[in-house]
Amino acid sequence: MHKFDNGNNLISNIKKFNHKDIIIFLIPFTIFMYYLYVFNPGILSYDSFNQMHQIATGTYSNWHPFFHTFIEKLCLKLYPSPISVGILQISVFSLIWMVLCKYNRKEDNQKLFFLQVFITLIISLIPINGIFSITLMKDILFSYLLMFLCFLIEVLLDKDFHVGHTFVLVLSLTMAFICQLRPNGTILVFVLLIIFGILFYKKHRDKKLYVIIPALVIIFILLISSLNLVYDVEDNQKDVILDKTVHILSYYELNGYISQDDEKIVHMLISEKDINESFNVYFTDPTYKVSHKKVYKENKLTFIKLAVKYSLKNPMPFIQYILKSSSMVWNVAKDDVDGWIVYRTDIETPRENFYRDHNSEPVAVYDNASAVNLGTLPYNDLNSYVSLFKENPILNSLFNSPALYMYLAFIVLAIMYYITRQYKIFLIYLPNLLSALIVMVSTPIQSYRYLYGNLLVFYLLLIILARYLVKGKIPE
C-alpha cells in the first residue's frame, strides 16, 4: 500500500492540529449539537431509561453492559442531564472523524481537503447520523469505535505492522472498549486477535507484539470488568443461548420439521399455544418471555442438542431461518412485514412504558427526562426533515439501509484493490464484516443501530478512496 504518513509515529503527527482539522471537527460537531439543542435532552429509548434509573437508584444490573452505564454515570455526574451523554458522543464522533481525515490528507493538497469537507458535510446532514449521535444507547459508541478500529487497521497496513508502543496502547484500549460495550464485541475481538497475532508474528517477531497486544487487551478487559464488583452489579443478563434455542425450535415446530416425540420435549420449554401466538421470525423477545426458563436451566443440553439436531438434519430450512431472521443484514429495501426499527425521536412513549412495566417512579431529574422543545417550530421542522428520510422508502433505503452500505463498501474496496493491487486492503473492513456476521447468526435483530457500523465504515472507506483518487497521492 501507499504510505501517506512519512513520520514513524502516527500519534505525534495527529497532534499537529491546524485550521483544516478544526473545520473538519466543527462540521459534524455543530450540526449534531443543533440536533441535541432541538431534541433536548437527546433521544432516549426504553433501554436508556432503564440505565438512567439504575444510575439514579444506585442499583445496577448487567442487563445492559455495565461499562456503558458507567460511562453515562460519569457524564451525569459532570452535568445531571442526558445532554451530557449526547455531548460526549458528538465529541467522540467528531474527534475520530477529524483524526481519520487528517491521516488521509496531504496537508498541501487543497483539492483533497475540499473533498473531505464536502463528504463530511453530506454525512453530517444525513439524519440517521445526527439522530444516532444523540441517542443514548451502547450501540452508538460501539459503532464509533468499530469505525476507529477499522481506521487503525488502515494505519497498520500503511506501516506494514511496524508501529510504536503508543499506537499499540490505543489499539488495545479500543479493542477492550469494544468488548465491554456489546457482548458480540468479545467474539469480534477474539477473532481479530488471532489474525493480528499471526500477522504481527510474521512481520514483527523481534518486538513480540503478537503477545503484547492480546495481553494488554485482556488486562484492560479485566480492569473494566472489575467495575462490576466495585458497584455490586447484579447478574441479570439475558441468556442468549436460551433465547436462540427457543426461537429456532419454535420455527422448526411451526414449520413441521420436528417429530411428534420431540415436540413433547419442545413443549416443555414453550407451549404449542405460546409458539402459535408469540413466534415472530424477526424478533425473539415474545417467545423468550413466555418460555419456561427453569425447565431450560434444568435440561439445557437436551434443548440445545435438539436445536442442533434439527439444524443439521434440515440444512436448507436452517439457512432459510437465518436469512429470514436477519434480513436487515443482506436486504437493501426495508420490508414493512418484518417491522425493522429505524431511528426515532419520540422519548415520551419509552419513558412511560419503562415506568409502567417496572411499576416505579423517577427518583432523579434526569431520570424523568422529556422532550423540552416538543411542539415548537424548530422541533417540528427538524422532526419533519428526519421523518422524510425514514418514512420515504427510497430515501430510507438510500441513506439508512445497512445492507446497501455493506455492498457499496465491497465496491469501494474492489476499486482500492484495483489501485493498490494488494489483497490486504480488505483487512480494513474485517472488523465490521465480523460484526455483521455475528449479528446475522445470533439473536434476530431488526434495529438499524445494531448495524450502524456498516454506514460509518463505508464513510471511512470513502475518505481512504478519496486519498487514492486525488492527484498528489500519498508518497511512497
C-alpha positions as CSV (number, residue, x, y, z in Angstrom):
1,M,0.0,0.0,0.0
2,H,1.0,3.6,-0.4
3,K,2.3,5.3,2.6
4,F,0.6,8.5,3.4
5,D,2.3,9.4,6.6
6,N,6.1,9.8,6.4
7,G,6.6,10.0,10.1
8,N,7.2,7.0,12.3
9,N,4.7,8.0,15.0
10,L,1.0,8.4,14.0
11,I,0.1,9.9,17.3
12,S,2.8,12.7,17.1
13,N,1.7,13.7,13.6
14,I,-2.0,13.8,14.6
15,K,-1.1,16.1,17.5
16,K,-0.2,18.8,14.9
17,F,-3.6,20.2,14.5
18,N,-4.3,23.1,12.2
19,H,-7.3,25.2,10.9
20,K,-8.3,22.4,8.4
21,D,-8.6,19.9,11.3
22,I,-10.8,22.4,13.2
23,I,-13.1,22.8,10.2
24,I,-13.5,19.1,9.8
25,F,-14.2,18.7,13.5
26,L,-16.7,21.6,13.7
27,I,-18.9,20.4,10.7
28,P,-20.4,17.3,12.4
29,F,-20.0,18.8,15.9
30,T,-22.0,21.9,15.1
31,I,-24.7,20.1,13.1
32,F,-25.1,17.3,15.7
33,M,-25.2,19.9,18.5
34,Y,-28.1,21.6,16.8
35,Y,-29.9,18.2,16.8
36,L,-29.2,18.0,20.6
37,Y,-30.4,21.6,21.1
38,V,-33.7,20.9,19.3
39,F,-34.3,17.4,20.6
40,N,-33.1,18.4,24.1
41,P,-32.2,16.4,26.2
42,G,-31.5,13.8,23.5
43,I,-33.1,10.6,22.1
44,L,-33.9,8.2,24.8
45,S,-35.2,4.7,24.4
46,Y,-36.7,2.2,26.8
47,D,-33.2,0.9,27.4
48,S,-31.9,4.4,28.1
49,F,-34.4,5.0,30.8
50,N,-33.5,1.6,32.3
51,Q,-29.9,2.6,32.5
52,M,-30.6,6.1,33.9
53,H,-32.9,4.6,36.5
54,Q,-30.1,2.3,37.6
55,I,-27.8,5.3,37.9
56,A,-30.5,7.3,39.8
57,T,-31.2,4.5,42.3
58,G,-27.6,3.1,42.6
59,T,-28.9,-0.4,41.9
60,Y,-27.1,-1.9,38.9
61,S,-27.6,-4.9,36.7
62,N,-25.8,-6.1,33.6
63,W,-28.9,-6.4,31.5
64,H,-27.1,-3.7,29.5
65,P,-23.3,-3.8,29.6
66,F,-22.3,-2.0,32.8
67,F,-19.3,-0.3,31.2
68,H,-21.7,1.8,29.1
69,T,-23.9,2.5,32.2
70,F,-20.7,3.6,34.0
71,I,-19.8,6.0,31.2
72,E,-23.3,7.5,31.4
73,K,-22.9,7.7,35.2
74,L,-19.7,9.7,34.8
75,C,-21.4,12.1,32.3
76,L,-24.4,12.6,34.6
77,K,-22.0,13.4,37.5
78,L,-20.5,16.2,35.4
79,Y,-23.9,17.5,34.4
80,P,-27.1,15.9,35.6
81,S,-28.9,15.7,32.2
82,P,-28.8,13.2,29.3
83,I,-27.4,16.2,27.4
84,S,-24.0,15.3,28.8
85,V,-24.0,11.9,27.2
86,G,-25.1,13.4,23.9
87,I,-22.2,15.9,24.1
88,L,-19.8,13.0,24.8
89,Q,-21.0,11.0,21.8
90,I,-20.9,14.0,19.5
91,S,-17.4,14.9,20.6
92,V,-16.2,11.3,20.2
93,F,-17.5,11.0,16.6
94,S,-16.2,14.5,15.6
95,L,-12.8,13.8,17.1
96,I,-12.5,10.3,15.4
97,W,-13.6,11.7,12.1
98,M,-11.1,14.6,12.3
99,V,-8.3,12.2,13.1
100,L,-9.1,9.8,10.2
101,C,-9.5,12.7,7.8
102,K,-6.2,14.3,8.9
103,Y,-4.3,11.0,8.5
104,N,-5.8,10.5,5.0
105,R,-4.9,14.0,3.8
106,K,-1.7,15.5,2.4
107,E,-1.7,19.0,4.0
108,D,-0.7,20.9,0.9
109,N,-3.4,19.3,-1.2
110,Q,-6.3,21.7,-1.2
111,K,-8.4,19.6,-3.6
112,L,-8.4,16.7,-1.2
113,F,-9.2,18.9,1.8
114,F,-12.2,20.4,0.0
115,L,-13.4,16.9,-1.0
116,Q,-13.1,15.8,2.7
117,V,-15.1,18.9,3.7
118,F,-17.8,18.0,1.1
119,I,-18.0,14.4,2.3
120,T,-18.1,15.4,5.9
121,L,-20.9,17.9,5.3
122,I,-23.1,15.3,3.4
123,I,-22.5,12.8,6.2
124,S,-23.5,15.3,8.8
125,L,-26.7,16.3,7.0
126,I,-27.9,12.7,6.7
127,P,-30.4,12.4,9.5
128,I,-29.5,9.0,10.8
129,N,-26.1,10.3,11.8
130,G,-27.5,13.3,13.7
131,I,-30.1,11.3,15.4
132,F,-27.8,8.5,16.4
133,S,-25.2,10.9,17.7
134,I,-27.7,12.0,20.4
135,T,-29.3,8.5,21.0
136,L,-28.3,7.2,24.4
137,M,-27.6,3.5,23.6
138,K,-24.4,1.4,23.8
139,D,-24.6,0.6,20.1
140,I,-23.6,4.2,19.2
141,L,-20.3,4.3,21.0
142,F,-19.7,0.7,19.9
143,S,-20.2,1.7,16.2
144,Y,-17.9,4.8,16.5
145,L,-15.1,2.6,18.0
146,L,-15.7,0.0,15.3
147,M,-15.1,2.6,12.7
148,F,-12.0,3.7,14.6
149,L,-10.7,0.1,14.8
150,C,-11.1,-0.2,11.0
151,F,-9.1,3.0,10.7
152,L,-6.3,1.7,13.0
153,I,-6.1,-1.4,10.7
154,E,-5.6,1.0,7.8
155,V,-2.7,2.5,9.7
156,L,-1.3,-0.9,10.5
157,L,-1.3,-1.8,6.8
158,D,0.3,1.5,5.8
159,K,3.1,0.9,8.4
160,D,3.4,-2.7,7.4
161,F,2.7,-3.6,11.0
162,H,5.8,-1.6,12.3
163,V,4.1,0.6,14.9
164,G,5.1,2.2,18.1
165,H,4.1,1.5,21.7
166,T,1.6,4.4,21.8
167,F,-0.2,3.0,18.8
168,V,-0.3,-0.4,20.4
169,L,-1.8,1.1,23.6
170,V,-4.5,2.8,21.6
171,L,-5.3,-0.3,19.6
172,S,-5.5,-2.5,22.7
173,L,-7.7,0.0,24.5
174,T,-10.1,0.3,21.5
175,M,-10.5,-3.4,21.3
176,A,-11.1,-3.7,25.1
177,F,-13.7,-1.0,24.9
178,I,-15.4,-2.8,22.0
179,C,-15.5,-6.0,24.1
180,Q,-17.2,-4.2,27.0
181,L,-19.7,-2.1,25.1
182,R,-21.5,-5.0,23.4
183,P,-21.4,-8.8,24.1
184,N,-20.7,-9.7,20.4
185,G,-17.7,-7.4,20.6
186,T,-15.9,-10.1,22.5
187,I,-16.2,-12.6,19.7
188,L,-15.2,-10.0,17.2
189,V,-12.1,-9.0,19.1
190,F,-11.1,-12.7,19.8
191,V,-11.0,-13.4,16.1
192,L,-9.1,-10.2,15.3
193,L,-6.5,-11.0,18.0
194,I,-5.8,-14.4,16.4
195,I,-5.4,-12.7,12.9
196,F,-3.3,-9.9,14.4
197,G,-1.2,-12.4,16.3
198,I,-0.3,-14.3,13.1
199,L,0.4,-11.1,11.1
200,F,2.5,-9.5,13.9
201,Y,4.5,-12.7,14.3
202,K,5.3,-12.7,10.6
203,K,6.1,-9.0,10.4
204,H,7.3,-8.0,13.8
205,R,8.8,-11.0,15.6
206,D,11.5,-9.0,17.4
207,K,9.1,-6.8,19.3
208,K,6.8,-9.7,20.2
209,L,3.7,-7.6,19.7
210,Y,1.8,-10.8,18.8
211,V,1.9,-11.5,22.6
212,I,1.9,-7.9,23.9
213,I,-1.3,-6.8,22.2
214,P,-3.5,-9.8,23.4
215,A,-2.0,-9.4,26.9
216,L,-2.9,-5.7,27.0
217,V,-6.4,-6.3,25.7
218,I,-7.0,-8.9,28.4
219,I,-5.6,-6.6,31.1
220,F,-7.8,-3.7,30.0
221,I,-10.9,-6.0,29.9
222,L,-10.2,-7.3,33.4
223,L,-9.8,-3.8,34.7
224,I,-13.0,-2.6,33.1
225,S,-14.8,-5.8,34.3
226,S,-13.7,-5.0,37.9
227,L,-16.2,-2.1,37.9
228,N,-18.9,-4.8,38.1
229,L,-17.5,-5.8,41.5
230,V,-16.9,-2.3,42.8
231,Y,-20.5,-1.3,42.0
232,D,-22.1,-4.7,43.0
233,V,-23.7,-5.2,39.6
234,E,-26.4,-7.8,39.7
235,D,-26.1,-10.6,37.1
236,N,-29.3,-10.2,35.2
237,Q,-28.1,-10.6,31.7
238,K,-30.3,-12.2,29.1
239,D,-29.5,-15.8,28.3
240,V,-28.8,-15.5,24.6
241,I,-28.4,-19.3,24.2
242,L,-31.9,-19.8,25.7
243,D,-33.2,-17.0,23.5
244,K,-31.8,-18.5,20.3
245,T,-32.8,-22.1,21.3
246,V,-36.4,-21.2,22.0
247,H,-36.7,-19.2,18.8
248,I,-35.2,-21.7,16.4
249,L,-37.1,-24.7,17.9
250,S,-40.3,-22.7,17.7
251,Y,-39.5,-22.0,14.0
252,Y,-38.9,-25.7,13.3
253,E,-42.0,-26.8,15.2
254,L,-44.3,-24.3,13.4
255,N,-43.0,-25.5,10.0
256,G,-43.4,-29.2,10.8
257,Y,-39.8,-30.3,11.0
258,I,-39.9,-31.7,14.5
259,S,-41.1,-35.3,15.2
260,Q,-44.1,-35.9,17.4
261,D,-41.9,-37.3,20.2
262,D,-39.5,-34.4,20.1
263,E,-42.5,-32.0,20.0
264,K,-43.4,-33.1,23.5
265,I,-39.9,-32.1,24.7
266,V,-40.1,-28.7,22.9
267,H,-43.5,-28.0,24.5
268,M,-41.9,-28.5,27.9
269,L,-39.8,-25.4,27.1
270,I,-42.6,-23.4,25.4
271,S,-46.2,-24.4,24.9
272,E,-47.7,-25.0,21.5
273,K,-50.2,-22.2,22.2
274,D,-47.4,-19.8,23.0
275,I,-45.5,-20.7,19.9
276,N,-48.5,-20.1,17.7
277,E,-49.4,-16.8,19.3
278,S,-45.9,-15.3,20.1
279,F,-43.5,-16.5,17.5
280,N,-42.1,-13.8,15.2
281,V,-39.2,-14.9,12.9
282,Y,-37.8,-11.3,13.1
283,F,-38.0,-10.9,16.9
284,T,-37.1,-13.2,19.8
285,D,-38.4,-11.3,22.8
286,P,-42.0,-12.6,22.6
287,T,-41.0,-16.3,22.6
288,Y,-38.3,-15.7,25.1
289,K,-40.7,-14.1,27.6
290,V,-43.2,-17.0,27.5
291,S,-40.6,-19.8,27.7
292,H,-40.1,-21.9,30.8
293,K,-36.6,-20.7,31.9
294,K,-36.5,-23.0,34.9
295,V,-37.2,-26.1,32.7
296,Y,-34.4,-24.9,30.3
297,K,-31.9,-24.4,33.1
298,E,-32.5,-28.0,34.3
299,N,-32.4,-29.5,30.8
300,K,-30.2,-27.1,28.9
301,L,-28.1,-29.7,27.0
302,T,-31.3,-31.5,25.9
303,F,-32.8,-28.5,24.3
304,I,-29.5,-27.3,22.7
305,K,-28.9,-30.7,21.2
306,L,-32.4,-30.7,19.9
307,A,-31.8,-27.4,18.1
308,V,-28.5,-28.6,16.7
309,K,-30.0,-31.9,15.6
310,Y,-32.8,-30.4,13.5
311,S,-30.5,-27.7,12.1
312,L,-28.1,-30.4,10.8
313,K,-30.9,-32.7,9.7
314,N,-32.6,-29.8,7.8
315,P,-29.8,-27.6,6.4
316,M,-32.0,-25.7,3.9
317,P,-34.6,-24.8,6.5
318,F,-31.8,-23.7,8.8
319,I,-30.4,-21.4,6.1
320,Q,-33.9,-20.1,5.4
321,Y,-34.3,-19.4,9.1
322,I,-31.0,-17.5,9.2
323,L,-31.8,-15.5,6.1
324,K,-35.4,-14.6,7.3
325,S,-34.4,-13.7,10.8
326,S,-31.6,-11.5,9.7
327,S,-32.9,-9.9,6.5
328,M,-31.7,-6.5,7.6
329,V,-28.1,-7.7,7.2
330,W,-28.5,-8.5,3.5
331,N,-31.7,-7.0,2.2
332,V,-31.4,-3.4,0.9
333,A,-35.0,-2.5,0.8
334,K,-36.9,-2.2,4.1
335,D,-39.7,-4.8,4.3
336,D,-42.7,-3.5,6.1
337,V,-43.7,-7.0,7.1
338,D,-40.7,-7.6,9.3
339,G,-41.1,-4.3,11.2
340,W,-37.5,-3.1,11.1
341,I,-37.0,-0.5,13.8
342,V,-35.5,2.7,12.3
343,Y,-34.3,5.6,14.4
344,R,-36.9,7.5,16.4
345,T,-37.3,10.9,18.0
346,D,-40.2,10.1,20.5
347,I,-38.9,9.8,24.0
348,E,-42.2,10.3,25.9
349,T,-43.6,6.9,25.0
350,P,-40.5,4.8,26.0
351,R,-40.3,6.7,29.3
352,E,-44.0,6.0,30.1
353,N,-43.6,2.3,29.0
354,F,-40.5,1.8,31.2
355,Y,-42.1,3.1,34.4
356,R,-45.4,1.3,33.7
357,D,-43.6,-2.0,33.2
358,H,-41.4,-1.6,36.3
359,N,-44.2,-0.1,38.4
360,S,-41.8,2.6,39.6
361,E,-41.3,6.3,39.7
362,P,-38.3,8.5,38.6
363,V,-36.0,9.4,41.5
364,A,-33.8,12.0,39.8
365,V,-34.4,14.9,37.4
366,Y,-32.5,13.2,34.5
367,D,-34.5,10.0,35.3
368,N,-37.6,11.8,34.3
369,A,-36.3,13.4,31.0
370,S,-38.8,14.6,28.5
371,A,-38.5,16.4,25.2
372,V,-38.1,20.1,26.2
373,N,-38.9,21.6,22.8
374,L,-41.7,19.2,21.8
375,G,-44.4,21.0,19.7
376,T,-42.2,24.0,19.0
377,L,-41.4,25.2,15.4
378,P,-37.7,24.1,15.4
379,Y,-38.7,20.7,16.8
380,N,-41.4,20.1,14.3
381,D,-39.3,21.3,11.4
382,L,-36.3,19.1,12.2
383,N,-38.6,16.2,13.1
384,S,-40.2,16.6,9.6
385,Y,-36.8,16.5,8.0
386,V,-35.8,13.4,9.9
387,S,-39.2,11.7,9.2
388,L,-38.9,12.4,5.4
389,F,-35.7,10.2,5.3
390,K,-37.0,7.4,7.4
391,E,-40.6,7.2,6.1
392,N,-39.9,7.6,2.4
393,P,-39.0,4.1,1.0
394,I,-36.4,5.4,-1.5
395,L,-34.7,7.8,0.9
396,N,-34.8,5.2,3.7
397,S,-33.0,2.6,1.6
398,L,-30.6,5.1,0.1
399,F,-29.4,6.8,3.3
400,N,-30.2,4.3,6.0
401,S,-30.0,0.7,4.7
402,P,-27.1,-1.2,6.4
403,A,-27.1,-3.8,3.6
404,L,-26.8,-1.1,0.9
405,Y,-23.7,0.4,2.6
406,M,-22.2,-3.1,3.0
407,Y,-22.5,-3.7,-0.7
408,L,-21.2,-0.2,-1.5
409,A,-18.2,-0.9,0.8
410,F,-17.3,-4.0,-1.2
411,I,-17.4,-1.9,-4.4
412,V,-15.1,0.7,-2.9
413,L,-12.8,-2.0,-1.6
414,A,-12.6,-3.5,-5.0
415,I,-11.7,-0.1,-6.5
416,M,-9.0,0.4,-3.9
417,Y,-7.7,-3.1,-4.7
418,Y,-7.5,-2.2,-8.3
419,I,-5.4,0.8,-7.4
420,T,-3.1,-0.8,-4.9
421,R,-3.1,-4.4,-6.2
422,Q,-2.8,-5.6,-2.6
423,Y,-5.3,-8.0,-1.1
424,K,-4.6,-6.9,2.4
425,I,-6.6,-3.7,1.8
426,F,-9.7,-5.9,2.5
427,L,-8.5,-6.3,6.1
428,I,-9.7,-2.7,6.8
429,Y,-13.3,-3.9,6.5
430,L,-12.8,-7.1,8.6
431,P,-14.0,-5.8,12.0
432,N,-17.3,-4.6,10.5
433,L,-17.7,-7.7,8.4
434,L,-17.3,-9.8,11.6
435,S,-19.7,-7.7,13.4
436,A,-22.4,-8.1,10.7
437,L,-21.8,-11.8,10.5
438,I,-22.2,-12.2,14.3
439,V,-25.4,-10.2,14.2
440,M,-26.6,-12.4,11.3
441,V,-26.2,-15.8,13.2
442,S,-27.1,-14.5,16.6
443,T,-30.4,-13.4,18.0
444,P,-32.6,-11.9,15.3
445,I,-32.1,-8.2,15.4
446,Q,-34.2,-5.7,13.5
447,S,-32.9,-2.3,14.7
448,Y,-30.7,-0.2,12.5
449,R,-28.5,0.6,15.5
450,Y,-27.0,-2.9,15.6
451,L,-25.6,-2.5,12.0
452,Y,-24.9,1.2,12.2
453,G,-21.2,0.4,11.7
454,N,-22.0,-0.5,8.1
455,L,-22.7,3.1,7.4
456,L,-19.7,4.5,9.4
457,V,-17.1,2.2,7.9
458,F,-18.4,3.0,4.4
459,Y,-17.8,6.7,5.2
460,L,-14.2,5.8,6.3
461,L,-13.7,3.9,3.0
462,L,-14.8,7.0,1.1
463,I,-12.2,9.1,2.8
464,I,-9.5,6.5,2.0
465,L,-10.6,6.2,-1.6
466,A,-10.5,10.0,-2.0
467,R,-6.9,9.9,-0.9
468,Y,-6.1,7.4,-3.7
469,L,-8.0,9.1,-6.4
470,V,-7.0,12.7,-5.9
471,K,-3.8,13.8,-7.6
472,G,-0.7,14.1,-5.4
473,K,-1.4,10.8,-3.8
474,I,0.4,9.5,-0.8
475,P,4.2,9.4,-1.3
476,E,6.0,6.1,-1.2
